[in-house]
Amino acid sequence: MAVRLSCCDAVSTIDDVALDALPATIGRGEEADVRVFDTWASRIHCALVVRDGRLWVEDRQSSNGTQLNGEIVKEAEIRSGDQLTVGITTFRVTFSRVPAKQSTGDLAHL
């Protein structure tokens, strides 16, 4: 099943996103796999990766830091239901299992 990012903000700047392939980057730059329209986000802010069958977030030297459940992290394991903040945009991350195959690919916007 795909990893799903659902924006939790009162005024959403991005639609929900389903990631069918990992790793995937998140940021405000055109080169990001998931693009957020948030001036507090770096061009490539963080990446979602699979390690040993588990989902992790890795900060990519962002200017304002990446937060997981309100704590600034350089890298951390994500559990389904956790909140990921990039800039001032917060997502609820949900999944039932992490995709087994790691590859890059297109995103399906919901």
Secondary structure, DSSP 8 states (H G I E B T S, - for coil): --EEEEE-SSS-SS--EEE-SBSEEEESSTTSSEE---TTS-TT-EEEEEETTEEEEEE-S-SS-EEETTEEESEEE--TT-EEEETTEEEEEE-SS--SSB-----EE-
